[in-house]
Amino acid sequence: MDKSILQQLFEGHLRPFEEIKPNSPEHNAVKDSLGEEKEHFFKTLSGDEAERFRKLNDLYLETLEMYSYESFAYGFRLGVVLMLEALKGKDRFERSS
């Protein structure tokens, strides 16, 4: 028997954040450029400055993770509200004959 989505989430088998893997040419180009720019700064900055830059990067990634979670949670809640509204039968589609 297949496990429900709820069971998979509860047991940790379903991890939506791990499934999102942008793979467009545009995304890959930006990701590559970002990596090159970060590497440039790590090589050219002094030890203390490089450490501060690394900390800045870590803080940025932390805020990005928080924003991603909030976006996911908002989208999930919106989807649930849409489902509830659809199940209530509000704003039924009218067919023209």
N, C-alpha and C positions, 0 to 999 in steps of 0.2 A: 504494500500500500504506500502510495506517495504521501509524503508529509505535507501538511498545509504550509502556506507561506508564513503564517503566524508561528507555527512550530519551528520552521527553519530560522526565522528571525530570533526566536527565543533561545534556540540551541546554538546560535552563532554560526550556522552554516550559510546563511544569506547575509552578505555584507555589501550593501549597495554602494558604499563609498569605494570599494575595491573594484567594482564593475565598471566604473566610469573611466574610460581610457580614451580620451580624444586622440584621434589618429588621422587628422586631416593634414594636407600639405602645409596649410597656413599655420596650424598649431605646432607642427613639428619644426617649421622654420623659426617661429618665435621662441620655442623652447631651446633650440640650438643656439640662437643668438643670445638668449638670456644666459645660458651656460658659458658661452665664450666671454661675455662681458663680466660675469662674476669672476671667472678665472683670471681675467686681465687684472681686476682690482686686487684679488688675493695675491697676485704675483708682484704688483707694483707698490702696494701699501706696506708700511713698516709693520713690525710685529704687533704693536699695540693698536694701530689703526686697522690692521687686517682683522684683529680680534673683535674690535668694535663693529666693523663691517659684517663679520660673521654673525654677531649678536643681532644686528639690524636685520639681516636676512632671516634669522630664526624667528624674530618677532613678527616679521612680515608673514612668514609661512604660518605662524600661529594664528594671526588674525584672519588669514585666508581660510584656514581650516574652520574657524568659528563662523565665518560668513557662509562657507559652503554648507555647514550643518544647518544654519538658520534658513538658508534657501531651500534645502531638502525638506526640512520640517514644515516650512510654509507651503511648499508645493504638495506635500503629503496631506496637510490639513485641508487645503483647497480641494484636492481630489476627493477627500471624504465628504466635504460639504456638498460638492457637486453630485456625488453618489446619493447622499441623503435626499437632496432636492429631487433627483431623478426618481428615486423610489417613492417619494411622497406624491409624485405625479403633478407637481407644479409646472406651470408653463408647458403643458403638453403640446406636442407637435400636432398641428392640424393639417390634414391632408386635403388638398383641393381636388375635387373630382371633375 
